[in-house]
Amino acid sequence: MYETGLPQRHAPEHVAAASCYHCGDSCDALDITHDGKHFCCNGCKTVYDLLAEKNLCGYYTVDKAGQGITPKDRQYTRRFEFLDDESIVTQLLSFADGETAVVSFAIPGMHCSSCIWLLERLTTLHTGIASSRVNFPRKEVTITYRKDAISLREIVVLLASIGYEPLINLQSIAEKKRHTGNRALYYKIGVAGFAFGNVMLLSFPEYLASEGTLDPAFRQFFGLVNLFLSLPVFFYSSLEFFVPAWVGLRQRFLNIDVPLSLGIVILFLRSAYEVLTQTGAGYLDSFTGLVFFMLIGRIFQKKSYDALSFDRDFRSYFPLWVTVRNGDRESTIPLTKLSVGDRMIVRNQEIVPADAVLMRGDARIDYSFVTGEADLVPKSAGDLVYAGGRQSGTAIELEVVKEISQSYLTRLWNDDVFTKATEARLPTFVNRISRAFTAVLLVIAFGAGIYWSFEGLGMAAVVFTAVLIVACPCALALSSPFAFGSVQRIFGNNQFYIKNTETIEALAHIDTIVFDKTGTLTHAAQPAVEYLGDTLGENELRAVKTLARQSTHTLSRQLATAIDTDGTASVEDFEERPGAGVRGNIDGLAVRIGSAEWTDAGAVEHIEGSSAVHVKIGDAYKGAFVIANAYRKGIEGLVARLARHTNFAVLSGDSNRDEGALRGMFGAGVPMSFGQSPEDKMREIERLRAEGRHVLMVGDGLNDAGALKAAQVGISVSEDINTFSPACDAILSATQFPIFDRFIRAARASVIIVKTSFVISLAYNVVGLGFAVTGMLSPLVSAVLMPLSSVSAVAFTTIATRLAARRIGLR
């Protein structure tokens, strides 16, 4: 009735009576037969029916190691009544407008790829759910839904009914507890530590007594007590290694937990055999100590990765600024200083950085970053505008009602929509090395075990276990993330904010740098502005300034600053075309400002060393504001330093009036193209990549979005505006642009450090193996050395990257 044509992952039919088809648990207590399959409870049968009805039985084929979650409580309707309270719903939602809402839930029951497969197909279970995306490391699911089709309470009931009840804790809404996932690991460490201490204490008679002096009855009694204390360590604490190893084997993947689990099993079984047969005291002290110290190493690794994730979410502050109004005066401040009650000005294509109420202006908000829907949402005065929306149209004024969430902007920036393929060779290299190392390690361990078996099974078990533990490639796996993570923090401290650590490696392999001109090589610091053309009246000047204020382009901002008149009139029929200009109706005047083509300027006089903003009012071309280009200080030195290892190209949307100055800066042989549209820039980047170049594009945001995304690395230079460019890989504060070569040198140094760390880790493992295979290391000593090797790898990469950064000149 519900066949899918896919192989079924759970127990085949001849053993189905013993295990539940959905969750795999035993059906001894209650065996419900339905559709030719066996279920342990009505909950599992209900979930199966729901999946089968929606043709989602592929869930049972995704991950042969995974099992469905058993719904434990079916009184969902009454239990989630509190979600009908609108005030509670408002606290839970991360976004909501009249039609669409977004909510993120922690799903503790998520444990395998089957869970991911099902949770990302919630759209099939209910048409009101627009999308669902899983963040597996955090065990979170983000759901976008239509409020008129399904309520938040119904979504939670749906999740609970299929066995994935979300964790809803209203006290944790404002501040999420990031480390609760480690609680079970702490319990396992506690059990192992308790057993280890007591087994060591009870083993003192065995340690101190000379051969034949200990009463056999006492030896048997202490041995049985030690075995009893070791049982929870084997059946509970060791699950931290058994479960991942089993999952890996079922997926035909050889992970590091496989040899660790083998060592644990062999050491425990050998010890239990000796105790039960009274042929020896076993190695239960080594066994419990082994698990205890390996769990200590595991919590160390988890805390280390959590620290990296924490820094990524909350300390990667973008160099974004926002314009705020204080009376009649406007100024720019860093987003980190934006507070509740501030009045901020958000221009066309700028991101709203915090939840705010619209006070003035015609807001047309693009929430595609949040919802995936590209439709513009109109807002009226008094409406709430959520963080993450992008204004499309004239500048608007908003009052901040909620503190800025930098982690929220980080999540938007890291959205899968804007993720591009990276050429991160080292992470792949690490995975390949670790997998091959595990296979070689098993061969060596079995060979050493067979060799020592001729000396006695006890010695063979000790050597086999010691080999598996001491040669753990954990240090290899930690080298790359910690080296690049340290560099990422150093970059952030120097106002260079990268999206992820893969960008560092890509930056290290760059051989060609393409520069935009306006806003990148030049800056907006009080340029000289001269008007050439027909005289403009007061109303016309006011209209030009008003229109210029709506745009985030460097020339528009320079022009708006230079015109000394009021520019707060309302704008209708506004449009900004990247690479061309802006237009709008102000007080009955149809105004266009921008390029010569945009304003029908025709042939214009060439002015060396300047950019021009042309003006058209009504049907008449009026003239141009000539803005003297002010190149950033230190550019010549930067170019000279970079020229030793990289090639250059310049792409400008402006005319070639600056070519002479640029040639003097870059040299006669550097290719330069002028009058380039955003599409032209993107095609040129693609052409360079097709030639085998590793291209870095440096631009200033909106006009260069396509080129930034097309390059291996795209860097947006930010000066004093809230331009959020998700297409780029990094954002560089304009003040740090003259020392940009230091960041490239630091990236290259980090790659060398990672490779050096690989060599050190491999050397450690080779030496450790040499002692282990000769029987000179006990499993307990190996278990102590294993986390120490990880600590040494982390310490080396962290210290080395910091020293390299200081030598380069980064703080």
N, C-alpha and C positions, 0 to 999 in steps of 0.2 A: 504493500500500500504506500509506503513511504521510501521506497528504494531510491538511492541516489546514483548508483553505478560506481560508487567509490568503495575502496576496501575499508572494512570496519576495523577500528583500532582497538576495541576492547575484547573481552574474552570471546573466543569463538563459541559456536552454538553448543558444542559437546561439553563445555564447562560453564555455560551461562547460568545453570541453576545455582552455582556456588558464588557468583559475583554479579553485582548490579551492572547492567549495560551502561548506565549513565555515569555513575561515580566510581564503580569498581569495588565498592565495599561488599562485605559478605551479606548474603540474603538469608542467612540462617534464621534470624528473628522473624522476618516477614518476607515471604517470597511472592511478589506480585507478577503474574505472567500477563504480558500485554504485547500484542503485535509480534508474537513469536520471540519476545525477549523478556528477560527477567529484571525486576527492579526491587530495590530494598525498601522503598517507601513510595507513598503516593506523590510526594514532592518530586522525586526523580522521574516518575512516570509522567507527571504534568509537564516538567521541563522538556522531556523527550517529545511529548505531543506538540508542544509549542514550536520546538525546532523543526519537527517533521512537517507541521502544517505550513511553515514558512520556507520549506525546502532548504533548511540549514543543517541537515544531518552531516554535512561536510565537516562540522565541528568535531565529529568523532574520528576524523582521519588526519587532522592537521598535525597533531603532536602525539605520537604513539606512547610517549612517556607521561603525558598529562592525563588527568581524569576530571570529569565534570564535578562541579561543586554541588554538594547536597544542600537544598534549602532547609534550614533548621526550624524556621518559625514562619507559619503561614498566616498569622494574624496581622497582615500588613495594613489592611484597610484602617483598622482602629489605631494601630501603632504609629502610623505616619500622619495622623490627623493634624498634628501641629504644623504640617507643611501647607495647610490651607490658610495660615496666618500670613498676610501679605508682608508684614514687617519682618518676619523671619525669612520669607522668600527673598526679599530685597537684600538682606545680609548675605545670603548664600550665593546670589547671582553675581557673576563678574561682569555681565553686560546685559542690558535689556532696553528695548525700545518698544514701540507700539505693537510690533508683530513678532520680533525675534528675541530670544534670550540665550545666554551662554552660561553654563554652570560647570564647575569642575568638582569631581568627587574622588575621594580616596577609596580604593577598592582593596581591602586587605586580602580578600580571597583570590585575587589575581595571582597566578603562579606559573603559567606556562603559555606556549604559543597558541594553544587551543583557546585559552581565555582571551588573548588578544584578538584572535580571529573572530570570536563571537561578539565581543564588546565593540569591535569596529564595524559590526553589521547590525547595530541596533536600528538602523534606518529600515531594515527589512521587517523588524518586529513591530514597528509603528510608523505610519506615514508622517506623523507629526514631528518626528526626529529628523532634522536636516542632515546632521553629520555627527560622528562620534570618533574621537581620536584618542589613542592610548599612549600614555607615557609610562612605559613598563618599569624603568628604574625607580620611579616614584610611586608606582602602582596607582596611577591616576587615570581617569578618563574625563575628557572634556567633551561635553555634549552641547550642540547647538540645536534648538528646537523652536517650533512655532507655537506661540502662546495660545493661539485660538484653537489649536488642534490637540494639544496635550498639556497638562499641568505638570508642575515640578513634582507634586505628590505622585502623580501617575507614573512619572519616569522612575522615581525611587521604588515604587511598588513593582514596576516591571523589572528593574535590576535585581531586586530582592527575590522575585519569583523565579528567576533563572539561576539563582544561587550566588549572585554577586551584590549582596547588600552593601551599600556605601556606608562609610564611616562618617556620620554627621555629628560634629561636636561644635556647637555654636560658640563655645568659649575659645575655640582655636581659629575662628574665622579671621580675626585681626592679626594673629601671629601664629603661624603654623608651627607645630612641633615636628622638626625634621628628623629627629633621631629615634622616634618611637619604634621604628622598624627594627632597631637593634635590641629591643627588650628581650625577645626570645633568646638571642645570642648571649645576653648577659646571664639569663637563667641557666643556659647550658654551661657557661663558664663556672657559675657558682656550683652546680652539681659536680662538675669535673674537679674543681678545686677542693671541694669538701672531701670527695672520695680520695683524691691524691694525697691530701694531708693525712687522712686516717689510715690509708693503706701503708704509707711510709712509716707512720707511728707503729702500726701493728707488725710491720716487717722488721723492727729493730731486733727482736730475738733471733731472727734468721740471719741478720747482718752480723750480730755480735757473737753468736754461738759458734764454737769451733765444730768441725765435722764430727757428727755422731754424739754430740753432747746434748742436743735439743730433744726433749721427749717427743716421740712420734705423735702422741695424742695432741700435744700442744701445737705441733707443726700442722697437723690436719685441721685443728680448730681455727688457728689463725689464717690458714689458707682458705678455708671455707668462708670465714668472715670477709676476707679480702675479695674473694670472688663475688660474694653478695654485694659488697660495696661497689664493685666494678660493673655490675649489671646495668644500673641506670646510666653509667658513662657510655657503655656500649650501645644500649638501645635508645638512649635519648640524646646525650651530648654529641655522639658520633654522627647523628643524623645530618649535622651541618656539612659533613663530607659525603655521607652515603647518598643522600638525595640528589645532589648535583652530579655525582658520578653515575648513578643509575639513569638519570635523564640523559646524560651525555652518551652512555652506551646504547640506550634505546634509539637515540638519534644517530647512532654510528659515528659519534664524535668523541675523540679521546682527549678529555680535559685533565687538568692536573689533579682533580679530586679522585680520579681512578686509581693511580698508584698510591695515594695517601690512604684511600679506603682499603686497598689490598693489604697494606702494611698494618692497619688497625685490626682488620679481621684476623690475619694470620697470627699477630701477637696475642690477641685475646683468646683465640681458639687453642693455640699452643699452651698458654697459661692455664686455661680451664682444664685441658686434658691432663696436665701434670698434677693439678690440685685434686681433681676427681679420682685419678688413678693412683694418687699418693706416690708418684715417681719424682716429685720435685715441688718447689714452691712457686714455680712459674715466674712471670715477669709482669705481674699486675701493677707493681709500683711504677715500672717503666711505661706500661700501657696507660694508666690513668694520668701520669705526668705528661706523656706524649700528647694525649688528647687535650689536656689543659693548656699546655704551651702552644699547641697549634691553634686552639681557639683564641688564645691571646693574640697570636699573629693575625688571625682572621679579623678580630675586632680592630686591630691596628690598621689593617688594610681598609676596612669599611670606614673608619673614622677619617682616614687619609682621603679617600674618595669623596666622602661627605664634605670635607673641608674644601676640596677643589670645587665641588658643586655649589657650596655656600658662597664662595668668592665669586663664582660665575654669576649667581643670581642677584646678589645684593651689593657687590662692590664694583661691578663693571659699569660704572657711571659713564654714560655717554657724555661727550663734550657738547651737550646741547644747551642752548640758552633760550630764554623766552622773553618776549617784550612785555613789560608791565607798565600800567598807567598809574601815576601818582599825581592826582589833580589834572592839570593840563600838561604835565611833563611825562614823556615816555623814556624808559631806560631798559636796558637788557640786563638780566641777572641769570646766573646758573640755575638749572632746574632744581638742584639740590637745595636751593634757598627759597624755592617757591613754597608758600604756606597758605593755609586756609584764610580766605578773605581777600587775597590779592586779586587785582583786576589784571588779566592778561589779554594781550592782543594776539590773535592767531590769524595769520594771513593765508592766502591761497596755497594749497598743497602742504601746509604745516600740520603736524600731528598735535592733537589736544593731549597734553601730557598728564592731566589729572582730571578727575570728575569735576565738572563745573556747571554753573547755571548761566545760560545765555542772557546777557544784559542788553546788548546792542548789536545790530547788524543782521544780515540775511544769511543764516547758517544753512548750508547744504552739506551734510556730513556723509563721508564715505566710510562705512564700517567694514569694508572688505577685509581688512587686516584681522578683524575680530570674528566676523560671521562667515566670510567667504562670499557674501553677496555684494555685488558691485553697485546696486541701486543706491542713489543718493537719498538721504533721509532729511527732509526739511525740518527745521526747528524754529520755533518762535520765542520771543522774549519770555523768560521765566522757565523755559524747558531745561531739563537736565541733559547735558552732553557728556557721554562717557569717555574716559581716557582711551586712547587708541584710535579714535575717529580722526579722519583727515578732512579738513575744511576744503571744499571745492567752491571757489567763488571769492567774493570780496572779504576783506578783513573783518573779523568779528571780535567783540569784546565779551569776555566771560569772567565770572567771579568763581574762584576756586572754593569748592565745598568739601573736598576730601584730599588728604595728604597724597602727594605723588607716590606711586608705586614703581620704583625703578625696576623691580623684578618683573612687573607686568610688561613694561616696555621691552625688557630683555626677551621675554617670551614671544612678543610680537616680532622682534628682530630675528629670532631664531625659528620662526614659523617655517614649517616644511614647504610652504608655498614659495619661499624665497631661498630655499636650500639648493645649491648647485653642486654638481659633481666636483669633488676635489681630488687632487693627485697626491694624497697622503700615503707615501710609500712606506714610511716607518711603521705606522700601526699595523699594516699588512705584514710587514717584515717581522714584527714582534709576534703576531699570531702564528705565522708560519714557523718561526724559531721555536716557540713554546710547544706547538703540536709535535714537531719533529723531535724535540728534546724529550717529550713525554714518552714517545715510542722507543727512542734509544734507551731511556732510563729503565723502561720495563724489561728490555732485553738484557741490560746489564744486571738488573736486580735478580731476574730469574737465573741468569748464568751464575752469579755469585751464590745464590741460594742452593743451586744444584751442586756447585763445587764444595760448599761447606757442609752439605748434607752427609758427606762421607765422614765428617768429623762428629756428626751428631745433629739430630733434627732441631734441638734447642738452639745450637749455634747458627744453624742455617736460617732459622726464623729471625734471630736477632740481626744477622747480617742483611737478610732480605729486607727487613723493615727499615733498618738504618739507611740503606742505599736509597730506598724510595723516599725517605723523608728529607735527608740531608741535601739531596740534589733537586729540591723544589725550584722550578723556574719562576717563582713569584717575583724575585728581584728583577728578572728580565721584564716581566709585565709591568712593573712599577716604574721602571726607568723613564720610559717615554712620557707618560702622563705627568709625572712630577717635574721633569725637566721643562716641558712645555708649559705646564701650569705655573711654574715659578717665573718663566719668561712672560707669561700673560699678565701676572700680577705686576711685574716690573714695568711692562709697557703701560699698564693702567696708571701706575704711579707717575708716569711721565706723559700722561694725557694722550696716549695712543691706545685706543680701545678696539680690540679685535673680537670677532664674533665667536671664534672657537680656536682650539689649539691646532687644528689642521691647517689653519691659515698661516701659522708660524712656519711650518715646514714648507708650505707653498711659497712663502715669502723668501725663504732661504735659497730656493732654486730659480729665482727670477733672473732673467738675462736681458730683458727689454722693458723700459719704462716709458709709458706714453703719458704726456702731460696735457691737461686742458690749460687754457691760458687765463681767461677771465674768472676771478674768484679763486684761482689756484696759484698761479704764478704771481698774480696781482692781488692787491688787497683793497679794502674799502676805507682806509684811514684818511679821511678828510682830503679827497682829491680836489684838484682845481677844475671847476666846471665853467665852461663858457658856452653861451648860446649864440648860434649863427643862423640867421634867417629872418623871416618877417616878425615884426614886433608882436608879442603876445600880451593881451589885456589881462587885467587882474583876474577876471573870471576864468580865462583860459589857463593862466598859470595855476590857479587853484584846482582846476580840473585835472591838469597834468600831474600835479603833486598827489592829488587824491588817488588817481589811477596808479601812480608809481608805488604808493604805499601798500597797495594790495598784493604786490609781488614780492617774492623772496629772492629774486635774481640780484646779483651783486650790483649791476648797473642801475637797476630800479631803486635799490636802497640808497645808492649814492646820490641819485637824482632827487629822491624825496628829501634827503637831508639838506641838499644844496639849495632848493627852492625855498625862499624865505616868505612863506605865506601860509594861511590856514589850509589844511588838507583833510578835513574831516567830513566832507560832503558825502552823501550817499551815492552808491554806484549801482546802476542797473545793467542788465544784459552783459555781465562781466565774462570775459574769456581770457585765458592765458594759454598761449601755444608755445611749448618748449622750443627754444632755439629761434623763435621768431619775435614774440612780443606779447603785449596785452592790449585789450580794448575794452571799452565800456561806455555807458551813457551817464554823464554827470551834469545835473542841472540843465538838461536839454541839449547838451553838447555831446556829439559822438566823437570820442577821442581814441586814437590809436598811438601807441608809442612802442618803439622797438627797432628792428632792423630796417634797412633801406627797402627791401622787398616787401616787408609787412606794411610799410607806410606809403608805398608807391613813390619813393623818393627819386627814382631814376638815377642818373649819373650824379655822384657827389664828389666833392673835392677831397683829395687824399690828404690826411693830416697825420704826420709822422708821430708815433708815440702816444696816440690817443685812441679812445673808443668813442663811438657816437650813438646816442639814443635819438632816433628820428621821431618827429611829431607830425601827426596828421589830425586835423580837427574838421569834422564834417567831410566834405569832399576835397578839401584843400590841404596840400602839403605845406607845412609851415616852416620847417627848418630842423635843426639838430642841436642837441646839447652835447658838446664835445667834452669828454671827461678824460683828463690826463691820466694815463695808466701809471700807477705807483707799484712797482715791483717789490716784492717782499725782500727785506734785507737778508743777506746771506745766501741768496739763490745762486750767485756765481760760485761761491765756495762749495755749496752743496753739489752743483752740477760737476765741478772739477773732481770732487771726491768720488762721486758715483761713476764717473766716466772711466775709472780704472777697471771696472768689472761689468759694466752694463752698457747697452745701446739705448739711444733715445729716439723719441718721435714727439712732435707737438701737433695736437689737433685743436683747432680753435673755431668757434662759431662766428667769430668776428672777421672783419676784413683783414687784408694782409698789410695794413698800415704799420704794424709792429714788427714786420719781418726783419728789418734791419737790426733792431734792438735785440730780437731773439737770436739772430745769427751771431751777434757778438757775444751772446751769453752761452749758446750751445755749440757753436762752431758751424762752419759752412757746410759740412757734409751731413748734418742731421736732417732727416726728412720732416717737412712741415707742410701742413694742409690748413687752409683757411676757408671761411664760409661754410663750415661743416655743420650739417644738421645732426640731431641726435642719432638718426638712422645711419648717416655716413660714418660717424664715429664708431658705432657698433660694428658695421661691416669692415672697417679698417682693422679693428681688434681681431675679428674673426679671421681676416686674411693673414695677419701676423701669426696667429696660432696655427693656421693651416701650414705655415712654413716651418713649423716646429719650434717656434719661439715660446718662451715662458714669460707671459706678458703681465705687467703690473700697470693698471690704469689709475691715475690720480686725477680726480675731478672734484666738483663742488656740489654734487647731489642731483637735483632734479633733471637738468639738461643732459647729464651724463649717465643716467640710470641704466640705459641699455648697454653702454660701453663698460660700465662698472661690473655688470653681471656677466658680460661676455669674457672678460679677462680672467686669468687664473686667480689673480688677486685684484680686487677693486677697493680703493681707498678714497673715502670722501673727506675733503678738508672742510672743517667747520670753523667759522669765525665768530659770529654773534647771533646766529639764528637757530630756530627750532626746526631745522630741516631733517626729517627722519627718512633715511634712504635705506630701505630693507634690502635693496639689490646689492649693497656694498658688503665687503667682508670686514672692513675696519673703518673707524672714524678717527681722524687725526686732528687735534687742536691746531689751528693755524699758527699759534705761537711756537709750536714745536716743529713746524715744517722745515725750517732751515737745518735742523739736525736729523732729518729723516734717515740719512745714511747710517746713523748709529743703530736704528731699529733693524735695518737689514743685516748689519754686522752681528748684532745680538742674535738674530734668528739663525744665521749661519753657524755661530758659535754653539747654539743650543743643539743643533743637529750633530755637531762633532762630540758634544758632551754625552748625548744619548748613545752614540756609537761606542764611545769610550766606556760608558757604564755597561754596555753589553759585554764588552771584553772583560771587564772586571768581574761581572756576574758569572760569566762562563768560566773564568779562571777559578773563582771560588767553588763552583760546582765540580770542576775537575779535581781540585785538591780534596774537597770533601768526599767525593766518590773514591779517591785513592785510599783514604783512611777507612771508609765504610766497607769496601769490598775485602779489605784485609782483616776485618773483624776488630778494628781498633776503636770503633765508635759504637756506643750503645744507642738504642732508639731514643732514650731520654735526652742524651746529649745532642743527638741530631735534632730533636724537637726544639731544643733551646737555640741551636745554631740557625735553624730555619728562619724565625722572625728576625734574628740579628742580621742575617744577610739582607732581608728586606729593609731593615733600618739603615744599614750601611749604604744600600743603593739610593734610598731616598735622601740620606744625608749628603752623599756625594753629589747627586744631581742638583740638589737645592743650593748647597754651598758653592759648587762650581759655577752655576748660572749666575748667582749673585756676584761672585768675584769677577766673572767675565763682564757682567753688566757695568760694574764699577770701573773696570779697566777701560771699557768703551766710552764711559762718560754718562751712563744712565744711573739714576739714583734708585 
